[in-house]
Each structure stands twice: as C-alpha cells, then as structure tokens.
Amino acid sequence: MANETKVLNVEGMSCMHCVAAVKESVGALPGVTKVEPDLASKTVKVEFDGDQVKLDDIKEKIQDAGYEVV
C-alpha cells in the first residue's frame, strides 16, 4: 500500500456544483481515499493508494468532469 497525497491546481471550478462534480468523479476511482476540492485556491487535494490508481488516472477523471488540471 503506497499512500500518496497530491495537491493539483485545477482551472474552471467556480461553484459548489463544481466541487461536488470533482469530488464524486475522483472519489469513484478505486484506491482514492480522500478528495478535497478548494474553490478559493482552485486546488484539489487527493489522497490515494499509488498501487491501485495512478496520478494520471486522477487527472483524467478531473478533465472528464470538465475541468483543467494545470
């Protein structure tokens, strides 16, 4: 079990619906244990098991939800 925490800069989040969409989308990935979007800082903090899910998969889920990881 390789627990990792990453903070991603995300463009396009502007409301609580955006926060919920990112949280639900990323949280559905196996191995993701915590998702904390922050509107004020335009970031998403993600805790995950690197043996189960890769950072690129997390970024892809955010982009699939309509937001840009920068």
CHARMM internal coordinates of N, CA and C (Angstrom, degrees):
IC EDIT
DIST 1 N 1 CA 1.4449
DIST 1 CA 1 C 1.5272
ANGL 1 N 1 CA 1 C 109.17
DIST 1 C 2 N 1.3191
ANGL 1 CA 1 C 2 N 116.16
DIHE 1 N 1 CA 1 C 2 N 113.51
DIST 2 N 2 CA 1.4593
ANGL 1 C 2 N 2 CA 121.54
DIHE 1 CA 1 C 2 N 2 CA -177.85
DIST 2 CA 2 C 1.5257
ANGL 2 N 2 CA 2 C 109.66
DIHE 1 C 2 N 2 CA 2 C -109.28
DIST 2 C 3 N 1.3260
ANGL 2 CA 2 C 3 N 117.15
DIHE 2 N 2 CA 2 C 3 N 86.89
DIST 3 N 3 CA 1.4616
ANGL 2 C 3 N 3 CA 120.87
DIHE 2 CA 2 C 3 N 3 CA -178.77
DIST 3 CA 3 C 1.5203
ANGL 3 N 3 CA 3 C 110.55
DIHE 2 C 3 N 3 CA 3 C -72.79
DIST 3 C 4 N 1.3332
ANGL 3 CA 3 C 4 N 114.79
DIHE 3 N 3 CA 3 C 4 N 131.80
DIST 4 N 4 CA 1.4547
ANGL 3 C 4 N 4 CA 121.58
DIHE 3 CA 3 C 4 N 4 CA 179.38
DIST 4 CA 4 C 1.5161
ANGL 4 N 4 CA 4 C 109.02
DIHE 3 C 4 N 4 CA 4 C -132.37
DIST 4 C 5 N 1.3234
ANGL 4 CA 4 C 5 N 115.85
DIHE 4 N 4 CA 4 C 5 N 151.86
DIST 5 N 5 CA 1.4607
ANGL 4 C 5 N 5 CA 121.94
DIHE 4 CA 4 C 5 N 5 CA 172.88
DIST 5 CA 5 C 1.5174
ANGL 5 N 5 CA 5 C 107.31
DIHE 4 C 5 N 5 CA 5 C -128.66
DIST 5 C 6 N 1.3272
ANGL 5 CA 5 C 6 N 116.18
DIHE 5 N 5 CA 5 C 6 N 129.05
DIST 6 N 6 CA 1.4636
ANGL 5 C 6 N 6 CA 121.51
DIHE 5 CA 5 C 6 N 6 CA 178.71
DIST 6 CA 6 C 1.5167
ANGL 6 N 6 CA 6 C 108.93
DIHE 5 C 6 N 6 CA 6 C -131.12
DIST 6 C 7 N 1.3164
ANGL 6 CA 6 C 7 N 116.35
DIHE 6 N 6 CA 6 C 7 N 145.78
DIST 7 N 7 CA 1.4578
ANGL 6 C 7 N 7 CA 122.11
DIHE 6 CA 6 C 7 N 7 CA 173.30
DIST 7 CA 7 C 1.5237
ANGL 7 N 7 CA 7 C 106.72
DIHE 6 C 7 N 7 CA 7 C -114.02
DIST 7 C 8 N 1.3377
ANGL 7 CA 7 C 8 N 115.38
DIHE 7 N 7 CA 7 C 8 N 119.37
DIST 8 N 8 CA 1.4570
ANGL 7 C 8 N 8 CA 121.57
DIHE 7 CA 7 C 8 N 8 CA -177.18
DIST 8 CA 8 C 1.5236
ANGL 8 N 8 CA 8 C 110.03
DIHE 7 C 8 N 8 CA 8 C -107.14
DIST 8 C 9 N 1.3269
ANGL 8 CA 8 C 9 N 116.87
DIHE 8 N 8 CA 8 C 9 N 138.33
DIST 9 N 9 CA 1.4592
ANGL 8 C 9 N 9 CA 121.66
DIHE 8 CA 8 C 9 N 9 CA 172.88
DIST 9 CA 9 C 1.5208
ANGL 9 N 9 CA 9 C 107.47
DIHE 8 C 9 N 9 CA 9 C -83.76
DIST 9 C 10 N 1.3344
ANGL 9 CA 9 C 10 N 115.99
DIHE 9 N 9 CA 9 C 10 N 126.69
DIST 10 N 10 CA 1.4606
ANGL 9 C 10 N 10 CA 120.83
DIHE 9 CA 9 C 10 N 10 CA -174.62
DIST 10 CA 10 C 1.5244
ANGL 10 N 10 CA 10 C 109.63
DIHE 9 C 10 N 10 CA 10 C -128.53
DIST 10 C 11 N 1.3234
ANGL 10 CA 10 C 11 N 116.32
DIHE 10 N 10 CA 10 C 11 N 125.22
DIST 11 N 11 CA 1.4603
ANGL 10 C 11 N 11 CA 122.70
DIHE 10 CA 10 C 11 N 11 CA 177.83
DIST 11 CA 11 C 1.5213
ANGL 11 N 11 CA 11 C 109.84
DIHE 10 C 11 N 11 CA 11 C -94.86
DIST 11 C 12 N 1.3277
ANGL 11 CA 11 C 12 N 116.26
DIHE 11 N 11 CA 11 C 12 N 145.55
DIST 12 N 12 CA 1.4551
ANGL 11 C 12 N 12 CA 120.91
DIHE 11 CA 11 C 12 N 12 CA 173.24
DIST 12 CA 12 C 1.5159
ANGL 12 N 12 CA 12 C 115.09
DIHE 11 C 12 N 12 CA 12 C 105.08
DIST 12 C 13 N 1.3304
ANGL 12 CA 12 C 13 N 118.08
DIHE 12 N 12 CA 12 C 13 N -12.07
DIST 13 N 13 CA 1.4662
ANGL 12 C 13 N 13 CA 119.67
DIHE 12 CA 12 C 13 N 13 CA 177.35
DIST 13 CA 13 C 1.5280
ANGL 13 N 13 CA 13 C 108.30
DIHE 12 C 13 N 13 CA 13 C -78.37
DIST 13 C 14 N 1.3477
ANGL 13 CA 13 C 14 N 116.66
DIHE 13 N 13 CA 13 C 14 N 124.31
DIST 14 N 14 CA 1.4570
ANGL 13 C 14 N 14 CA 118.92
DIHE 13 CA 13 C 14 N 14 CA -176.91
DIST 14 CA 14 C 1.5260
ANGL 14 N 14 CA 14 C 114.39
DIHE 13 C 14 N 14 CA 14 C -134.44
DIST 14 C 15 N 1.3351
ANGL 14 CA 14 C 15 N 117.65
DIHE 14 N 14 CA 14 C 15 N -5.20
DIST 15 N 15 CA 1.4624
ANGL 14 C 15 N 15 CA 119.49
DIHE 14 CA 14 C 15 N 15 CA -177.09
DIST 15 CA 15 C 1.5310
ANGL 15 N 15 CA 15 C 110.11
DIHE 14 C 15 N 15 CA 15 C -153.43
DIST 15 C 16 N 1.3207
ANGL 15 CA 15 C 16 N 115.57
DIHE 15 N 15 CA 15 C 16 N 175.79
DIST 16 N 16 CA 1.4607
ANGL 15 C 16 N 16 CA 119.85
DIHE 15 CA 15 C 16 N 16 CA -179.39
DIST 16 CA 16 C 1.5280
ANGL 16 N 16 CA 16 C 111.95
DIHE 15 C 16 N 16 CA 16 C -66.71
DIST 16 C 17 N 1.3308
ANGL 16 CA 16 C 17 N 117.46
DIHE 16 N 16 CA 16 C 17 N -26.85
DIST 17 N 17 CA 1.4660
ANGL 16 C 17 N 17 CA 120.08
DIHE 16 CA 16 C 17 N 17 CA 175.52
DIST 17 CA 17 C 1.5325
ANGL 17 N 17 CA 17 C 109.34
DIHE 16 C 17 N 17 CA 17 C -63.86
DIST 17 C 18 N 1.3189
ANGL 17 CA 17 C 18 N 116.49
DIHE 17 N 17 CA 17 C 18 N -40.42
DIST 18 N 18 CA 1.4703
ANGL 17 C 18 N 18 CA 121.14
DIHE 17 CA 17 C 18 N 18 CA 177.88
DIST 18 CA 18 C 1.5307
ANGL 18 N 18 CA 18 C 110.23
DIHE 17 C 18 N 18 CA 18 C -61.28
DIST 18 C 19 N 1.3220
ANGL 18 CA 18 C 19 N 116.03
DIHE 18 N 18 CA 18 C 19 N -45.14
DIST 19 N 19 CA 1.4632
ANGL 18 C 19 N 19 CA 121.63
DIHE 18 CA 18 C 19 N 19 CA 179.14
DIST 19 CA 19 C 1.5234
ANGL 19 N 19 CA 19 C 110.05
DIHE 18 C 19 N 19 CA 19 C -58.83
DIST 19 C 20 N 1.3380
ANGL 19 CA 19 C 20 N 116.12
DIHE 19 N 19 CA 19 C 20 N -46.66
DIST 20 N 20 CA 1.4648
ANGL 19 C 20 N 20 CA 120.79
DIHE 19 CA 19 C 20 N 20 CA -179.10
DIST 20 CA 20 C 1.5222
ANGL 20 N 20 CA 20 C 111.44
DIHE 19 C 20 N 20 CA 20 C -64.44
DIST 20 C 21 N 1.3346
ANGL 20 CA 20 C 21 N 117.09
DIHE 20 N 20 CA 20 C 21 N -39.74
DIST 21 N 21 CA 1.4678
ANGL 20 C 21 N 21 CA 121.00
DIHE 20 CA 20 C 21 N 21 CA -179.46
DIST 21 CA 21 C 1.5229
ANGL 21 N 21 CA 21 C 111.12
DIHE 20 C 21 N 21 CA 21 C -63.50
DIST 21 C 22 N 1.3264
ANGL 21 CA 21 C 22 N 116.91
DIHE 21 N 21 CA 21 C 22 N -44.60
DIST 22 N 22 CA 1.4628
ANGL 21 C 22 N 22 CA 121.11
DIHE 21 CA 21 C 22 N 22 CA 179.37
DIST 22 CA 22 C 1.5277
ANGL 22 N 22 CA 22 C 110.16
DIHE 21 C 22 N 22 CA 22 C -66.33
DIST 22 C 23 N 1.3189
ANGL 22 CA 22 C 23 N 116.27
DIHE 22 N 22 CA 22 C 23 N -45.61
DIST 23 N 23 CA 1.4647
ANGL 22 C 23 N 23 CA 120.97
DIHE 22 CA 22 C 23 N 23 CA -178.34
DIST 23 CA 23 C 1.5274
ANGL 23 N 23 CA 23 C 111.04
DIHE 22 C 23 N 23 CA 23 C -60.72
DIST 23 C 24 N 1.3297
ANGL 23 CA 23 C 24 N 117.03
DIHE 23 N 23 CA 23 C 24 N -44.45
DIST 24 N 24 CA 1.4639
ANGL 23 C 24 N 24 CA 121.27
DIHE 23 CA 23 C 24 N 24 CA -179.13
DIST 24 CA 24 C 1.5277
ANGL 24 N 24 CA 24 C 111.39
DIHE 23 C 24 N 24 CA 24 C -67.95
DIST 24 C 25 N 1.3141
ANGL 24 CA 24 C 25 N 116.64
DIHE 24 N 24 CA 24 C 25 N -44.72
DIST 25 N 25 CA 1.4626
ANGL 24 C 25 N 25 CA 121.43
DIHE 24 CA 24 C 25 N 25 CA -177.49
DIST 25 CA 25 C 1.5257
ANGL 25 N 25 CA 25 C 111.97
DIHE 24 C 25 N 25 CA 25 C -63.76
DIST 25 C 26 N 1.3196
ANGL 25 CA 25 C 26 N 116.60
DIHE 25 N 25 CA 25 C 26 N -51.89
DIST 26 N 26 CA 1.4671
ANGL 25 C 26 N 26 CA 121.07
DIHE 25 CA 25 C 26 N 26 CA -178.07
DIST 26 CA 26 C 1.5291
ANGL 26 N 26 CA 26 C 110.47
DIHE 25 C 26 N 26 CA 26 C -71.30
DIST 26 C 27 N 1.3219
ANGL 26 CA 26 C 27 N 116.90
DIHE 26 N 26 CA 26 C 27 N -38.38
DIST 27 N 27 CA 1.4575
ANGL 26 C 27 N 27 CA 121.26
DIHE 26 CA 26 C 27 N 27 CA -179.17
DIST 27 CA 27 C 1.5154
ANGL 27 N 27 CA 27 C 114.00
DIHE 26 C 27 N 27 CA 27 C -63.14
DIST 27 C 28 N 1.3333
ANGL 27 CA 27 C 28 N 116.94
DIHE 27 N 27 CA 27 C 28 N -20.59
DIST 28 N 28 CA 1.4669
ANGL 27 C 28 N 28 CA 121.36
DIHE 27 CA 27 C 28 N 28 CA -179.97
DIST 28 CA 28 C 1.5270
ANGL 28 N 28 CA 28 C 112.66
DIHE 27 C 28 N 28 CA 28 C -77.58
DIST 28 C 29 N 1.3215
ANGL 28 CA 28 C 29 N 117.16
DIHE 28 N 28 CA 28 C 29 N -13.86
DIST 29 N 29 CA 1.4638
ANGL 28 C 29 N 29 CA 119.99
DIHE 28 CA 28 C 29 N 29 CA -179.93
DIST 29 CA 29 C 1.5249
ANGL 29 N 29 CA 29 C 110.71
DIHE 28 C 29 N 29 CA 29 C -71.95
DIST 29 C 30 N 1.3376
ANGL 29 CA 29 C 30 N 117.26
DIHE 29 N 29 CA 29 C 30 N 136.32
DIST 30 N 30 CA 1.4642
ANGL 29 C 30 N 30 CA 119.20
DIHE 29 CA 29 C 30 N 30 CA 176.04
DIST 30 CA 30 C 1.5258
ANGL 30 N 30 CA 30 C 110.20
DIHE 29 C 30 N 30 CA 30 C -63.94
DIST 30 C 31 N 1.3123
ANGL 30 CA 30 C 31 N 116.49
DIHE 30 N 30 CA 30 C 31 N 136.18
DIST 31 N 31 CA 1.4566
ANGL 30 C 31 N 31 CA 120.79
DIHE 30 CA 30 C 31 N 31 CA 179.09
DIST 31 CA 31 C 1.5154
ANGL 31 N 31 CA 31 C 114.24
DIHE 30 C 31 N 31 CA 31 C 96.32
DIST 31 C 32 N 1.3437
ANGL 31 CA 31 C 32 N 117.60
DIHE 31 N 31 CA 31 C 32 N -14.46
DIST 32 N 32 CA 1.4645
ANGL 31 C 32 N 32 CA 120.62
DIHE 31 CA 31 C 32 N 32 CA 177.52
DIST 32 CA 32 C 1.5252
ANGL 32 N 32 CA 32 C 108.09
DIHE 31 C 32 N 32 CA 32 C -83.83
DIST 32 C 33 N 1.3337
ANGL 32 CA 32 C 33 N 116.45
DIHE 32 N 32 CA 32 C 33 N 123.72
DIST 33 N 33 CA 1.4630
ANGL 32 C 33 N 33 CA 120.39
DIHE 32 CA 32 C 33 N 33 CA -176.64
DIST 33 CA 33 C 1.5222
ANGL 33 N 33 CA 33 C 113.52
DIHE 32 C 33 N 33 CA 33 C -105.05
DIST 33 C 34 N 1.3408
ANGL 33 CA 33 C 34 N 117.48
DIHE 33 N 33 CA 33 C 34 N -21.74
DIST 34 N 34 CA 1.4622
ANGL 33 C 34 N 34 CA 119.98
DIHE 33 CA 33 C 34 N 34 CA -179.24
DIST 34 CA 34 C 1.5222
ANGL 34 N 34 CA 34 C 109.77
DIHE 33 C 34 N 34 CA 34 C -155.96
DIST 34 C 35 N 1.3361
ANGL 34 CA 34 C 35 N 115.69
DIHE 34 N 34 CA 34 C 35 N 137.67
DIST 35 N 35 CA 1.4624
ANGL 34 C 35 N 35 CA 122.01
DIHE 34 CA 34 C 35 N 35 CA 176.99
DIST 35 CA 35 C 1.5230
ANGL 35 N 35 CA 35 C 107.14
DIHE 34 C 35 N 35 CA 35 C -132.49
DIST 35 C 36 N 1.3313
ANGL 35 CA 35 C 36 N 116.87
DIHE 35 N 35 CA 35 C 36 N 122.28
DIST 36 N 36 CA 1.4645
ANGL 35 C 36 N 36 CA 121.40
DIHE 35 CA 35 C 36 N 36 CA -178.06
DIST 36 CA 36 C 1.5306
ANGL 36 N 36 CA 36 C 110.73
DIHE 35 C 36 N 36 CA 36 C -129.05
DIST 36 C 37 N 1.3417
ANGL 36 CA 36 C 37 N 117.64
DIHE 36 N 36 CA 36 C 37 N 86.76
DIST 37 N 37 CA 1.4646
ANGL 36 C 37 N 37 CA 119.67
DIHE 36 CA 36 C 37 N 37 CA 174.63
DIST 37 CA 37 C 1.5306
ANGL 37 N 37 CA 37 C 109.93
DIHE 36 C 37 N 37 CA 37 C -71.77
DIST 37 C 38 N 1.3258
ANGL 37 CA 37 C 38 N 117.28
DIHE 37 N 37 CA 37 C 38 N 144.69
DIST 38 N 38 CA 1.4631
ANGL 37 C 38 N 38 CA 122.69
DIHE 37 CA 37 C 38 N 38 CA 178.75
DIST 38 CA 38 C 1.5270
ANGL 38 N 38 CA 38 C 108.55
DIHE 37 C 38 N 38 CA 38 C -130.82
DIST 38 C 39 N 1.3320
ANGL 38 CA 38 C 39 N 115.86
DIHE 38 N 38 CA 38 C 39 N 109.86
DIST 39 N 39 CA 1.4676
ANGL 38 C 39 N 39 CA 120.54
DIHE 38 CA 38 C 39 N 39 CA -178.79
DIST 39 CA 39 C 1.5238
ANGL 39 N 39 CA 39 C 112.47
DIHE 38 C 39 N 39 CA 39 C -62.28
DIST 39 C 40 N 1.3212
ANGL 39 CA 39 C 40 N 117.00
DIHE 39 N 39 CA 39 C 40 N -43.27
DIST 40 N 40 CA 1.4598
ANGL 39 C 40 N 40 CA 121.19
DIHE 39 CA 39 C 40 N 40 CA -175.19
DIST 40 CA 40 C 1.5245
ANGL 40 N 40 CA 40 C 112.12
DIHE 39 C 40 N 40 CA 40 C -60.27
DIST 40 C 41 N 1.3248
ANGL 40 CA 40 C 41 N 116.72
DIHE 40 N 40 CA 40 C 41 N -43.12
DIST 41 N 41 CA 1.4653
ANGL 40 C 41 N 41 CA 120.04
DIHE 40 CA 40 C 41 N 41 CA -177.72
DIST 41 CA 41 C 1.5263
ANGL 41 N 41 CA 41 C 112.74
DIHE 40 C 41 N 41 CA 41 C -96.51
DIST 41 C 42 N 1.3429
ANGL 41 CA 41 C 42 N 116.27
DIHE 41 N 41 CA 41 C 42 N -3.17
DIST 42 N 42 CA 1.4708
ANGL 41 C 42 N 42 CA 122.23
DIHE 41 CA 41 C 42 N 42 CA -178.02
DIST 42 CA 42 C 1.5345
ANGL 42 N 42 CA 42 C 111.37
DIHE 41 C 42 N 42 CA 42 C 54.07
DIST 42 C 43 N 1.3339
ANGL 42 CA 42 C 43 N 114.58
DIHE 42 N 42 CA 42 C 43 N 46.17
DIST 43 N 43 CA 1.4605
ANGL 42 C 43 N 43 CA 120.70
DIHE 42 CA 42 C 43 N 43 CA 179.19
DIST 43 CA 43 C 1.5250
ANGL 43 N 43 CA 43 C 110.48
DIHE 42 C 43 N 43 CA 43 C -128.18
DIST 43 C 44 N 1.3205
ANGL 43 CA 43 C 44 N 114.14
DIHE 43 N 43 CA 43 C 44 N 161.94
DIST 44 N 44 CA 1.4588
ANGL 43 C 44 N 44 CA 121.11
DIHE 43 CA 43 C 44 N 44 CA 172.83
DIST 44 CA 44 C 1.5261
ANGL 44 N 44 CA 44 C 106.89
DIHE 43 C 44 N 44 CA 44 C -132.02
DIST 44 C 45 N 1.3260
ANGL 44 CA 44 C 45 N 116.12
DIHE 44 N 44 CA 44 C 45 N 119.04
DIST 45 N 45 CA 1.4626
ANGL 44 C 45 N 45 CA 121.72
DIHE 44 CA 44 C 45 N 45 CA 176.15
DIST 45 CA 45 C 1.5231
ANGL 45 N 45 CA 45 C 107.20
DIHE 44 C 45 N 45 CA 45 C -93.17
DIST 45 C 46 N 1.3254
ANGL 45 CA 45 C 46 N 116.04
DIHE 45 N 45 CA 45 C 46 N 127.51
DIST 46 N 46 CA 1.4619
ANGL 45 C 46 N 46 CA 121.02
DIHE 45 CA 45 C 46 N 46 CA -177.13
DIST 46 CA 46 C 1.5229
ANGL 46 N 46 CA 46 C 109.54
DIHE 45 C 46 N 46 CA 46 C -127.20
DIST 46 C 47 N 1.3272
ANGL 46 CA 46 C 47 N 116.04
DIHE 46 N 46 CA 46 C 47 N 129.17
DIST 47 N 47 CA 1.4637
ANGL 46 C 47 N 47 CA 122.00
DIHE 46 CA 46 C 47 N 47 CA 171.94
DIST 47 CA 47 C 1.5178
ANGL 47 N 47 CA 47 C 106.97
DIHE 46 C 47 N 47 CA 47 C -108.00
DIST 47 C 48 N 1.3430
ANGL 47 CA 47 C 48 N 116.17
DIHE 47 N 47 CA 47 C 48 N 131.57
DIST 48 N 48 CA 1.4600
ANGL 47 C 48 N 48 CA 119.47
DIHE 47 CA 47 C 48 N 48 CA -175.52
DIST 48 CA 48 C 1.5189
ANGL 48 N 48 CA 48 C 111.70
DIHE 47 C 48 N 48 CA 48 C -155.19
DIST 48 C 49 N 1.3216
ANGL 48 CA 48 C 49 N 114.34
DIHE 48 N 48 CA 48 C 49 N 162.84
DIST 49 N 49 CA 1.4593
ANGL 48 C 49 N 49 CA 122.59
DIHE 48 CA 48 C 49 N 49 CA 175.84
DIST 49 CA 49 C 1.5256
ANGL 49 N 49 CA 49 C 107.01
DIHE 48 C 49 N 49 CA 49 C -93.38
DIST 49 C 50 N 1.3209
ANGL 49 CA 49 C 50 N 116.12
DIHE 49 N 49 CA 49 C 50 N 109.16
DIST 50 N 50 CA 1.4576
ANGL 49 C 50 N 50 CA 121.81
DIHE 49 CA 49 C 50 N 50 CA -177.58
DIST 50 CA 50 C 1.5153
ANGL 50 N 50 CA 50 C 114.50
DIHE 49 C 50 N 50 CA 50 C -63.65
DIST 50 C 51 N 1.3312
ANGL 50 CA 50 C 51 N 117.56
DIHE 50 N 50 CA 50 C 51 N -14.72
DIST 51 N 51 CA 1.4617
ANGL 50 C 51 N 51 CA 120.55
DIHE 50 CA 50 C 51 N 51 CA 175.73
DIST 51 CA 51 C 1.5254
ANGL 51 N 51 CA 51 C 111.34
DIHE 50 C 51 N 51 CA 51 C -79.38
DIST 51 C 52 N 1.3378
ANGL 51 CA 51 C 52 N 116.65
DIHE 51 N 51 CA 51 C 52 N -21.47
DIST 52 N 52 CA 1.4611
ANGL 51 C 52 N 52 CA 120.72
DIHE 51 CA 51 C 52 N 52 CA -177.24
DIST 52 CA 52 C 1.5230
ANGL 52 N 52 CA 52 C 113.65
DIHE 51 C 52 N 52 CA 52 C -102.78
DIST 52 C 53 N 1.3193
ANGL 52 CA 52 C 53 N 117.35
DIHE 52 N 52 CA 52 C 53 N -30.28
DIST 53 N 53 CA 1.4629
ANGL 52 C 53 N 53 CA 120.81
DIHE 52 CA 52 C 53 N 53 CA -176.87
DIST 53 CA 53 C 1.5265
ANGL 53 N 53 CA 53 C 108.77
DIHE 52 C 53 N 53 CA 53 C -144.29
DIST 53 C 54 N 1.3038
ANGL 53 CA 53 C 54 N 115.83
DIHE 53 N 53 CA 53 C 54 N 143.25
DIST 54 N 54 CA 1.4643
ANGL 53 C 54 N 54 CA 121.73
DIHE 53 CA 53 C 54 N 54 CA -179.43
DIST 54 CA 54 C 1.5278
ANGL 54 N 54 CA 54 C 110.38
DIHE 53 C 54 N 54 CA 54 C -98.96
DIST 54 C 55 N 1.3144
ANGL 54 CA 54 C 55 N 116.76
DIHE 54 N 54 CA 54 C 55 N 153.34
DIST 55 N 55 CA 1.4572
ANGL 54 C 55 N 55 CA 122.02
DIHE 54 CA 54 C 55 N 55 CA 179.57
DIST 55 CA 55 C 1.5271
ANGL 55 N 55 CA 55 C 110.97
DIHE 54 C 55 N 55 CA 55 C -57.98
DIST 55 C 56 N 1.3208
ANGL 55 CA 55 C 56 N 117.60
DIHE 55 N 55 CA 55 C 56 N -37.73
DIST 56 N 56 CA 1.4695
ANGL 55 C 56 N 56 CA 120.70
DIHE 55 CA 55 C 56 N 56 CA 178.48
DIST 56 CA 56 C 1.5209
ANGL 56 N 56 CA 56 C 111.71
DIHE 55 C 56 N 56 CA 56 C -61.27
DIST 56 C 57 N 1.3416
ANGL 56 CA 56 C 57 N 117.66
DIHE 56 N 56 CA 56 C 57 N -34.87
DIST 57 N 57 CA 1.4690
ANGL 56 C 57 N 57 CA 121.20
DIHE 56 CA 56 C 57 N 57 CA 177.36
DIST 57 CA 57 C 1.5288
ANGL 57 N 57 CA 57 C 110.56
DIHE 56 C 57 N 57 CA 57 C -66.45
DIST 57 C 58 N 1.3117
ANGL 57 CA 57 C 58 N 116.50
DIHE 57 N 57 CA 57 C 58 N -38.66
DIST 58 N 58 CA 1.4654
ANGL 57 C 58 N 58 CA 121.54
DIHE 57 CA 57 C 58 N 58 CA 178.72
DIST 58 CA 58 C 1.5260
ANGL 58 N 58 CA 58 C 109.73
DIHE 57 C 58 N 58 CA 58 C -65.82
DIST 58 C 59 N 1.3265
ANGL 58 CA 58 C 59 N 116.63
DIHE 58 N 58 CA 58 C 59 N -46.22
DIST 59 N 59 CA 1.4647
ANGL 58 C 59 N 59 CA 120.84
DIHE 58 CA 58 C 59 N 59 CA 178.42
DIST 59 CA 59 C 1.5233
ANGL 59 N 59 CA 59 C 110.87
DIHE 58 C 59 N 59 CA 59 C -60.21
DIST 59 C 60 N 1.3210
ANGL 59 CA 59 C 60 N 116.85
DIHE 59 N 59 CA 59 C 60 N -41.26
DIST 60 N 60 CA 1.4622
ANGL 59 C 60 N 60 CA 121.50
DIHE 59 CA 59 C 60 N 60 CA 179.83
DIST 60 CA 60 C 1.5322
ANGL 60 N 60 CA 60 C 110.92
DIHE 59 C 60 N 60 CA 60 C -62.46
DIST 60 C 61 N 1.3324
ANGL 60 CA 60 C 61 N 117.55
DIHE 60 N 60 CA 60 C 61 N -41.06
DIST 61 N 61 CA 1.4688
ANGL 60 C 61 N 61 CA 121.49
DIHE 60 CA 60 C 61 N 61 CA 178.41
DIST 61 CA 61 C 1.5265
ANGL 61 N 61 CA 61 C 110.90
DIHE 60 C 61 N 61 CA 61 C -62.62
DIST 61 C 62 N 1.3234
ANGL 61 CA 61 C 62 N 117.06
DIHE 61 N 61 CA 61 C 62 N -40.39
DIST 62 N 62 CA 1.4659
ANGL 61 C 62 N 62 CA 120.80
DIHE 61 CA 61 C 62 N 62 CA 178.10
DIST 62 CA 62 C 1.5226
ANGL 62 N 62 CA 62 C 109.69
DIHE 61 C 62 N 62 CA 62 C -63.90
DIST 62 C 63 N 1.3247
ANGL 62 CA 62 C 63 N 116.66
DIHE 62 N 62 CA 62 C 63 N -43.59
DIST 63 N 63 CA 1.4584
ANGL 62 C 63 N 63 CA 120.66
DIHE 62 CA 62 C 63 N 63 CA 179.11
DIST 63 CA 63 C 1.5226
ANGL 63 N 63 CA 63 C 111.43
DIHE 62 C 63 N 63 CA 63 C -66.72
DIST 63 C 64 N 1.3262
ANGL 63 CA 63 C 64 N 117.50
DIHE 63 N 63 CA 63 C 64 N -37.78
DIST 64 N 64 CA 1.4664
ANGL 63 C 64 N 64 CA 121.30
DIHE 63 CA 63 C 64 N 64 CA 176.95
DIST 64 CA 64 C 1.5304
ANGL 64 N 64 CA 64 C 111.45
DIHE 63 C 64 N 64 CA 64 C -62.80
DIST 64 C 65 N 1.3338
ANGL 64 CA 64 C 65 N 116.41
DIHE 64 N 64 CA 64 C 65 N -28.77
DIST 65 N 65 CA 1.4658
ANGL 64 C 65 N 65 CA 121.03
DIHE 64 CA 64 C 65 N 65 CA 178.75
DIST 65 CA 65 C 1.5320
ANGL 65 N 65 CA 65 C 111.60
DIHE 64 C 65 N 65 CA 65 C -79.24
DIST 65 C 66 N 1.3503
ANGL 65 CA 65 C 66 N 116.90
DIHE 65 N 65 CA 65 C 66 N -6.36
DIST 66 N 66 CA 1.4562
ANGL 65 C 66 N 66 CA 120.99
DIHE 65 CA 65 C 66 N 66 CA 175.16
DIST 66 CA 66 C 1.5120
ANGL 66 N 66 CA 66 C 116.02
DIHE 65 C 66 N 66 CA 66 C 104.68
DIST 66 C 67 N 1.3219
ANGL 66 CA 66 C 67 N 117.32
DIHE 66 N 66 CA 66 C 67 N 16.11
DIST 67 N 67 CA 1.4603
ANGL 66 C 67 N 67 CA 121.33
DIHE 66 CA 66 C 67 N 67 CA -177.89
DIST 67 CA 67 C 1.5190
ANGL 67 N 67 CA 67 C 110.00
DIHE 66 C 67 N 67 CA 67 C -122.06
DIST 67 C 68 N 1.3273
ANGL 67 CA 67 C 68 N 116.24
DIHE 67 N 67 CA 67 C 68 N 156.96
DIST 68 N 68 CA 1.4636
ANGL 67 C 68 N 68 CA 120.79
DIHE 67 CA 67 C 68 N 68 CA -175.32
DIST 68 CA 68 C 1.5250
ANGL 68 N 68 CA 68 C 110.89
DIHE 67 C 68 N 68 CA 68 C -108.33
DIST 68 C 69 N 1.3287
ANGL 68 CA 68 C 69 N 115.34
DIHE 68 N 68 CA 68 C 69 N 126.08
DIST 69 N 69 CA 1.4614
ANGL 68 C 69 N 69 CA 120.85
DIHE 68 CA 68 C 69 N 69 CA 174.95
DIST 69 CA 69 C 1.5228
ANGL 69 N 69 CA 69 C 106.92
DIHE 68 C 69 N 69 CA 69 C -87.63
DIST 69 C 70 N 1.3408
ANGL 69 CA 69 C 70 N 115.85
DIHE 69 N 69 CA 69 C 70 N 123.39
DIST 70 N 70 CA 1.4746
ANGL 69 C 70 N 70 CA 119.81
DIHE 69 CA 69 C 70 N 70 CA -177.60
DIST 70 CA 70 C 1.5112
ANGL 70 N 70 CA 70 C 111.09
DIHE 69 C 70 N 70 CA 70 C -115.69
END
COOR INIT
IC SEED 1 N 1 CA 1 C
IC BUILD
